């Protein structure tokens, strides 16, 4: 494991000490590693949602939904249902 030397502001150092004193963690390093893991996981979640939103926006643009009025969309749905013998 790589060793690093980092400095903390007084409030952050006190918070880290409190986490260790609570006995949830055995060292400040453990607290910092846990925080980094959580941030990395959150970033993965954000990137997943971002990718889904981008794909959704592209799909909407490709299908022309953005430019159609609700009435035009309803008419299109009805036409498709008639063609598929659903109405």
N, C-alpha and C positions, 0 to 999 in steps of 0.2 A: 504494500500500500504506500502511495506517495505521501510524504510528509510535507506540510506547508506551515509557514509562520504567518499568521494574520493578526491584525489589530482590530479591536472592537471599541466602540464608544462606551462610555461608562454605563449608560442605561442598557445597552445591548449585552454588555458583559454581566451586569447584574441579572438580567433575564436568563442568560445562559446558566449562570450559577444556580438560579432558582429552579431551573429545569432539572439540573443534576441533583440538587438538594431534595427535590420531590421524589427522588429515587426511581423516576420513570426512565432515566438515562444514567449511564455510569460515567459519562465524560462529556465535556463540551464538544469534542469531536463527533461523538455519537449524535448529539443534538443537531449539529451543523449538517452532517450527512443525511439525517432524517429530513431536514428542511429542504435540502437539495433534491432528494428523491421525490418529495411531494411537489416541488416546483416543476421538475422534469415531467412527472405524470400529468400535472395540470396543463403543461405546454403541449403534451401529446394529445390530450383531450381537445384543447383549443384548435390545434392543427386539424384534427379529425372533423370537428364541426365546421371549420373554415372550408375545408375541401368539399364537404357535403353542400354547403351554401353556394360555393362557386359552381359546382356541378348542377345544382338546382337552377341557378340563375342562367347558366348556359342552356339548359333544357328549355326553360321558359322562353328564352330569346329565339331558340331554334324552332319552336312550335308556334310562335307568333301570339302567344297568350297575352303578352304585354300590350299589344296594340288593339286587341279585340274588346268590345264592350260586353257587359254581362248578357245583353240581348243576343249579340252575335254568338257568344259562347253557347248559350242555351239552344239557339237554332242549330248550331253545329252538333251538339249532343243529340238533339232530336233527330236530325238527319241520319246520324250514325246509327241510332237506335232503330229507325225505320229500315235502313239498309240491312241491319242484322236481325230483322224480324223481332225486335224486342218491344215494339209499340204497335 
